[in-house]
Amino acid sequence: MAATMRADIAPMRWFRRRPNRGLRQHERYPCCIQGALEIRERSYRIEGLVMEISRGGALFREASRFILDRVGMSVTVQTADISVTGTIVNMRPAGYGIRFDNLIDDTLVADLVSRYGVQ
């Protein structure tokens, strides 16, 4: 029996980026902060860069060429300035989206952006 594909479901649609539609609670700021991501359950450390930062989360880019699916894992984001626990909530070619367990202070975010922010 030949498989048929519904015309209203195109495979490429699965890979399209969905618009944020204002769902993000805290504005993210582009930055470039050298750091590491520690996978807490496995005591495994990944070197890389924090590419975006906000009060509630960050985008971490692994230094490796390959990004493995680690969604749902508990992590600690570590840089010279911060050590924050959180959970990987999404994965994309740009890196891991991390939601912090607790909000970080606005003044800390402002300080990090002033020192490491990119235009």
MDTraj code that builds the backbone (N, CA, C; nanometers):
import mdtraj as md
import numpy as np

residues = "MET ALA ALA THR MET ARG ALA ASP ILE ALA PRO MET ARG TRP PHE ARG ARG ARG PRO ASN ARG GLY LEU ARG GLN HIS GLU ARG TYR PRO CYS CYS ILE GLN GLY ALA LEU GLU ILE ARG GLU ARG SER TYR ARG ILE GLU GLY LEU VAL MET GLU ILE SER ARG GLY GLY ALA LEU PHE ARG GLU ALA SER ARG PHE ILE LEU ASP ARG VAL GLY MET SER VAL THR VAL GLN THR ALA ASP ILE SER VAL THR GLY THR ILE VAL ASN MET ARG PRO ALA GLY TYR GLY ILE ARG PHE ASP ASN LEU ILE ASP ASP THR LEU VAL ALA ASP LEU VAL SER ARG TYR GLY VAL GLN".split()
xyz = np.array([
    [0.0838, -0.1169, 0.0000],
    [0.0000, 0.0000, 0.0000],
    [0.0889, 0.1239, 0.0000],
    [0.0698, 0.2119, -0.0924],
    [0.1519, 0.3323, -0.1061],
    [0.1111, 0.4357, -0.0018],
    [0.2118, 0.4989, 0.0587],
    [0.1850, 0.6039, 0.1573],
    [0.1519, 0.7332, 0.0852],
    [0.0547, 0.8022, 0.1359],
    [0.0195, 0.9321, 0.0788],
    [0.0371, 1.0398, 0.1839],
    [0.0704, 1.1598, 0.1384],
    [0.0895, 1.2713, 0.2293],
    [-0.0233, 1.3710, 0.2095],
    [-0.0792, 1.4127, 0.3187],
    [-0.1844, 1.5135, 0.3096],
    [-0.1263, 1.6418, 0.2518],
    [-0.1989, 1.7034, 0.1631],
    [-0.1515, 1.8247, 0.0964],
    [-0.1383, 1.9420, 0.1925],
    [-0.2172, 1.9422, 0.3000],
    [-0.2120, 2.0559, 0.3921],
    [-0.0989, 2.0454, 0.4941],
    [-0.0258, 1.9344, 0.4940],
    [0.0877, 1.9186, 0.5851],
    [0.2138, 1.9012, 0.5017],
    [0.2882, 2.0063, 0.4857],
    [0.4123, 2.0015, 0.4090],
    [0.5294, 1.9786, 0.5035],
    [0.6204, 1.8849, 0.4730],
    [0.7330, 1.8563, 0.5619],
    [0.8172, 1.9792, 0.5946],
    [0.8390, 2.0701, 0.5008],
    [0.9217, 2.1869, 0.5278],
    [0.8572, 2.2798, 0.6308],
    [0.7271, 2.2714, 0.6478],
    [0.6600, 2.3543, 0.7464],
    [0.7080, 2.3233, 0.8877],
    [0.7500, 2.2022, 0.9101],
    [0.7961, 2.1627, 1.0422],
    [0.9222, 2.2387, 1.0822],
    [1.0004, 2.2818, 0.9835],
    [1.1285, 2.3455, 1.0109],
    [1.1222, 2.4974, 1.0120],
    [1.0086, 2.5545, 0.9809],
    [0.9950, 2.6996, 0.9839],
    [0.9993, 2.7496, 1.1270],
    [1.0650, 2.8618, 1.1456],
    [1.0722, 2.9226, 1.2772],
    [0.9392, 2.9898, 1.3097],
    [0.8863, 2.9608, 1.4262],
    [0.7600, 3.0204, 1.4677],
    [0.7857, 3.1595, 1.5267],
    [0.7005, 3.2556, 1.4950],
    [0.7184, 3.3884, 1.5536],
    [0.6955, 3.3855, 1.7036],
    [0.7651, 3.4734, 1.7750],
    [0.7560, 3.4784, 1.9202],
    [0.6186, 3.5260, 1.9668],
    [0.5565, 3.6131, 1.8911],
    [0.4238, 3.6673, 1.9230],
    [0.4162, 3.7278, 2.0627],
    [0.5279, 3.7820, 2.1095],
    [0.5284, 3.8513, 2.2381],
    [0.5156, 3.7615, 2.3595],
    [0.5450, 3.6331, 2.3459],
    [0.5306, 3.5413, 2.4577],
    [0.6447, 3.5522, 2.5587],
    [0.7581, 3.6062, 2.5159],
    [0.8733, 3.6168, 2.6050],
    [0.8447, 3.7221, 2.7112],
    [0.8682, 3.6879, 2.8366],
    [0.8380, 3.7787, 2.9472],
    [0.9449, 3.8861, 2.9651],
    [1.0695, 3.8533, 2.9343],
    [1.1806, 3.9448, 2.9583],
    [1.2590, 3.9647, 2.8296],
    [1.2913, 4.0883, 2.8005],
    [1.3648, 4.1185, 2.6782],
    [1.5031, 4.0550, 2.6823],
    [1.5400, 3.9926, 2.5696],
    [1.6737, 3.9342, 2.5588],
    [1.7665, 4.0337, 2.4908],
    [1.8916, 4.0344, 2.5348],
    [1.9917, 4.1254, 2.4812],
    [2.1047, 4.0441, 2.4197],
    [2.1449, 4.0773, 2.2959],
    [2.2571, 4.0058, 2.2349],
    [2.3872, 4.0374, 2.3087],
    [2.4683, 3.9349, 2.3268],
    [2.5956, 3.9517, 2.3968],
    [2.6915, 3.8430, 2.3500],
    [2.8107, 3.8456, 2.4009],
    [2.9105, 3.7431, 2.3699],
    [2.9951, 3.7231, 2.4954],
    [2.9536, 3.6267, 2.5790],
    [3.0194, 3.6015, 2.7067],
    [3.0736, 3.4592, 2.7067],
    [3.2046, 3.4468, 2.7211],
    [3.2657, 3.3143, 2.7264],
    [3.2239, 3.2463, 2.8562],
    [3.1848, 3.1197, 2.8459],
    [3.1416, 3.0482, 2.9650],
    [3.1300, 2.9001, 2.9420],
    [3.0545, 2.8367, 3.0289],
    [3.0361, 2.6919, 3.0211],
    [2.8951, 2.6579, 3.0672],
    [2.8494, 2.5436, 3.0216],
    [2.7200, 2.4896, 3.0593],
    [2.7468, 2.3568, 3.1272],
    [2.7045, 2.3454, 3.2519],
    [2.7247, 2.2201, 3.3240],
    [2.5928, 2.1447, 3.3297],
    [2.5936, 2.0218, 3.2780],
    [2.4768, 1.9340, 3.2852],
    [2.4792, 1.8727, 3.4248],
    [2.3863, 1.9125, 3.5091],
    [2.3938, 1.8765, 3.6510],
    [2.3815, 1.7276, 3.6769],
    [2.2920, 1.6573, 3.6053],
    [2.2727, 1.5146, 3.6331],
    [2.3956, 1.4316, 3.6001],
    [2.4755, 1.4803, 3.5078],
    [2.5890, 1.3995, 3.4607],
    [2.7243, 1.4588, 3.4968],
    [2.7260, 1.5723, 3.5658],
    [2.8509, 1.6429, 3.5972],
    [2.9363, 1.6583, 3.4715],
    [2.8716, 1.6954, 3.3634],
    [2.9350, 1.7109, 3.2326],
    [2.9415, 1.8590, 3.2003],
    [3.0550, 1.9067, 3.1520],
    [3.0758, 2.0493, 3.1264],
    [3.0971, 2.0729, 2.9769],
    [3.0259, 2.1725, 2.9228],
    [3.0350, 2.2080, 2.7815],
    [3.0841, 2.3526, 2.7716],
    [3.1936, 2.3754, 2.7036],
    [3.2456, 2.5105, 2.6838],
    [3.1699, 2.5777, 2.5702],
    [3.1539, 2.7103, 2.5773],
    [3.0851, 2.7819, 2.4710],
    [3.0669, 2.9286, 2.5027],
    [2.9624, 2.9881, 2.4442],
    [2.9344, 3.1303, 2.4593],
    [2.7885, 3.1544, 2.4955],
    [2.7647, 3.2498, 2.5845],
    [2.6302, 3.3000, 2.6083],
    [2.6077, 3.4054, 2.5008],
    [2.5109, 3.3811, 2.4124],
    [2.4872, 3.4683, 2.2967],
    [2.3747, 3.5687, 2.3210],
    [2.2844, 3.5397, 2.4146],
    [2.1753, 3.6301, 2.4532],
    [2.1539, 3.6128, 2.6026],
    [2.1126, 3.7225, 2.6676],
    [2.0869, 3.7161, 2.8119],
    [1.9625, 3.7980, 2.8438],
    [1.8867, 3.7512, 2.9423],
    [1.7718, 3.8264, 2.9940],
    [1.7598, 3.7930, 3.1426],
    [1.6635, 3.8538, 3.2082],
    [1.6396, 3.8225, 3.3496],
    [1.5993, 3.6770, 3.3671],
    [1.5277, 3.6220, 3.2693],
    [1.4704, 3.4894, 3.2858],
    [1.5378, 3.3772, 3.2106],
    [1.6408, 3.4089, 3.1297],
    [1.7029, 3.3016, 3.0540],
    [1.8193, 3.3478, 2.9685],
    [1.8707, 3.2536, 2.8900],
    [1.9867, 3.2816, 2.8064],
    [1.9865, 3.1888, 2.6856],
    [2.0638, 3.2277, 2.5857],
    [2.0909, 3.1414, 2.4713],
    [2.2382, 3.1065, 2.4785],
    [2.2668, 2.9770, 2.4906],
    [2.4047, 2.9291, 2.5038],
    [2.4431, 2.8535, 2.3783],
    [2.5557, 2.8907, 2.3180],
    [2.6065, 2.8249, 2.1970],
    [2.7264, 2.7395, 2.2335],
    [2.7090, 2.6102, 2.2162],
    [2.8157, 2.5137, 2.2423],
    [2.9330, 2.5383, 2.1475],
    [3.0575, 2.5233, 2.1953],
    [3.1751, 2.5456, 2.1122],
    [3.1888, 2.4388, 2.0034],
    [3.1307, 2.3231, 2.0248],
    [3.1356, 2.2146, 1.9273],
    [3.0527, 2.2489, 1.8038],
    [3.0839, 2.1859, 1.6931],
    [3.0051, 2.2054, 1.5717],
    [2.8677, 2.1409, 1.5815],
    [2.8551, 2.0414, 1.6658],
    [2.7312, 1.9655, 1.6750],
    [2.6562, 2.0002, 1.8028],
    [2.5272, 2.0229, 1.7901],
    [2.4431, 2.0495, 1.9062],
    [2.3541, 1.9278, 1.9263],
    [2.3697, 1.8634, 2.0408],
    [2.2913, 1.7439, 2.0707],
    [2.1610, 1.7829, 2.1395],
    [2.0617, 1.7007, 2.1255],
    [1.9320, 1.7272, 2.1867],
    [1.9417, 1.7044, 2.3370],
    [1.9409, 1.8135, 2.4119],
    [1.9495, 1.8067, 2.5579],
    [1.8293, 1.8750, 2.6239],
    [1.7191, 1.8909, 2.5498],
    [1.6000, 1.9581, 2.6023],
    [1.5510, 1.8860, 2.7271],
    [1.5174, 1.9639, 2.8301],
    [1.4676, 1.9092, 2.9554],
    [1.5743, 1.8877, 3.0606],
    [1.7007, 1.8991, 3.0239],
    [1.8079, 1.8749, 3.1202],
    [1.8294, 1.9956, 3.2104],
    [1.8571, 1.9675, 3.3367],
    [1.8907, 2.0720, 3.4333],
    [2.0364, 2.1104, 3.4144],
    [2.0627, 2.2420, 3.4090],
    [2.1974, 2.2904, 3.3803],
    [2.2344, 2.4060, 3.4728],
    [2.3626, 2.4369, 3.4746],
    [2.4139, 2.5573, 3.5383],
    [2.4923, 2.6331, 3.4333],
    [2.4547, 2.7598, 3.4100],
    [2.5277, 2.8471, 3.3183],
    [2.6337, 2.9176, 3.4016],
    [2.7609, 2.9025, 3.3599],
    [2.8701, 2.9615, 3.4360],
    [2.9542, 3.0513, 3.3463],
    [2.9782, 3.1732, 3.3946],
    [3.0725, 3.2647, 3.3306],
    [3.1604, 3.3194, 3.4424],
    [3.2508, 3.4113, 3.4079],
    [3.3338, 3.4725, 3.5104],
    [3.2492, 3.5553, 3.6075],
    [3.1302, 3.6005, 3.5620],
    [3.0471, 3.6904, 3.6415],
    [2.9267, 3.6257, 3.7082],
    [2.8754, 3.5164, 3.6531],
    [2.7530, 3.4563, 3.7061],
    [2.7615, 3.3049, 3.7080],
    [2.6784, 3.2464, 3.7928],
    [2.6545, 3.1023, 3.7946],
    [2.5064, 3.0877, 3.8256],
    [2.4277, 3.0466, 3.7232],
    [2.2823, 3.0446, 3.7346],
    [2.2305, 2.9074, 3.6934],
    [2.1388, 2.8520, 3.7734],
    [2.0794, 2.7231, 3.7397],
    [1.9558, 2.7437, 3.6542],
    [1.9262, 2.6437, 3.5716],
    [1.8095, 2.6512, 3.4851],
    [1.7838, 2.5195, 3.4156],
    [1.6977, 2.5255, 3.3142],
    [1.6604, 2.4081, 3.2365],
    [1.6670, 2.4421, 3.0886],
    [1.7185, 2.3503, 3.0076],
    [1.7184, 2.3692, 2.8628],
    [1.5757, 2.3477, 2.8148],
    [1.5159, 2.4515, 2.7562],
    [1.3765, 2.4428, 2.7140],
    [1.3608, 2.4307, 2.5628],
    [1.4648, 2.4663, 2.4873],
    [1.4595, 2.4429, 2.3428],
    [1.5989, 2.4345, 2.2863],
    [1.6048, 2.3864, 2.1643],
    [1.7309, 2.3659, 2.0958],
    [1.7122, 2.4103, 1.9515],
    [1.8075, 2.4855, 1.9001],
    [1.8046, 2.5294, 1.7604],
    [1.9485, 2.5426, 1.7136],
    [1.9707, 2.5637, 1.5845],
    [2.1090, 2.5731, 1.5356],
    [2.1917, 2.6810, 1.6059],
    [2.1273, 2.7864, 1.6544],
    [2.1999, 2.8942, 1.7228],
    [2.2437, 2.8545, 1.8633],
    [2.1841, 2.7500, 1.9215],
    [2.2243, 2.7070, 2.0547],
    [2.1079, 2.6561, 2.1381],
    [2.1329, 2.6484, 2.2692],
    [2.0335, 2.5991, 2.3650],
    [1.9610, 2.7163, 2.4295],
    [1.8291, 2.7126, 2.4292],
    [1.7494, 2.8103, 2.5018],
    [1.7335, 2.7635, 2.6444],
    [1.7760, 2.8456, 2.7387],
    [1.7754, 2.8067, 2.8802],
    [1.6841, 2.8994, 2.9593],
    [1.5944, 2.8406, 3.0360],
    [1.5097, 2.9177, 3.1284],
    [1.5714, 2.9050, 3.2668],
    [1.6023, 3.0204, 3.3280],
    [1.6608, 3.0199, 3.4615],
    [1.5567, 2.9781, 3.5648],
    [1.6023, 2.9089, 3.6696],
    [1.5135, 2.8687, 3.7786],
    [1.4611, 2.9905, 3.8538],
    [1.5455, 3.0927, 3.8673],
    [1.5089, 3.2168, 3.9353],
    [1.5534, 3.3339, 3.8492],
    [1.4757, 3.4408, 3.8521],
    [1.5124, 3.5600, 3.7761],
    [1.6419, 3.6193, 3.8295],
    [1.7239, 3.6724, 3.7377],
    [1.8415, 3.7451, 3.7827],
    [1.8076, 3.8936, 3.7856],
    [1.8813, 3.9674, 3.8634],
    [1.8525, 4.1086, 3.8870],
    [1.8726, 4.1931, 3.7609],
    [1.7863, 4.2930, 3.7438],
    [1.7966, 4.3854, 3.6301],
    [1.9332, 4.4532, 3.6227],
    [1.9877, 4.4899, 3.7386],
    [2.1171, 4.5598, 3.7376],
    [2.2290, 4.4671, 3.6903],
    [2.2202, 4.3378, 3.7219],
    [2.3195, 4.2422, 3.6731],
    [2.3089, 4.2268, 3.5219],
    [2.1868, 4.2160, 3.4705],
    [2.1668, 4.2071, 3.3253],
    [2.2238, 4.3316, 3.2580],
    [2.1928, 4.4498, 3.3114],
    [2.2420, 4.5758, 3.2538],
    [2.3941, 4.5806, 3.2556],
    [2.4557, 4.5342, 3.3646],
    [2.6018, 4.5322, 3.3741],
    [2.6625, 4.4379, 3.2707],
    [2.6049, 4.3178, 3.2566],
    [2.6554, 4.2218, 3.1586],
    [2.6424, 4.2763, 3.0164],
    [2.5289, 4.3391, 2.9865],
    [2.5070, 4.3943, 2.8523],
    [2.6029, 4.5095, 2.8253],
    [2.6279, 4.5935, 2.9256],
    [2.7201, 4.7058, 2.9044],
    [2.8625, 4.6570, 2.8806],
    [2.9001, 4.5446, 2.9420],
    [3.0375, 4.4923, 2.9276],
    [3.0542, 4.3977, 2.8085],
    [2.9513, 4.3177, 2.7800],
    [2.9649, 4.2133, 2.6785],
    [2.8637, 4.2237, 2.5647],
    [2.7799, 4.3253, 2.5661],
    [2.6748, 4.3389, 2.4656],
    [2.7309, 4.3660, 2.3263],
    [2.6562, 4.3224, 2.2281],
    [2.6948, 4.3455, 2.0882],
    [2.5812, 4.4218, 2.0203],
    [2.6179, 4.5004, 1.9241],
    [2.5186, 4.5826, 1.8517],
    [2.4663, 4.5065, 1.7344],
])
top = md.Topology()
chain = top.add_chain()
for i, resn in enumerate(residues, 1):
    res = top.add_residue(resn, chain, resSeq=i)
    for name in ("N", "CA", "C"):
        top.add_atom(name, md.element.get_by_symbol(name[0]), res)
traj = md.Trajectory(xyz[None], top)
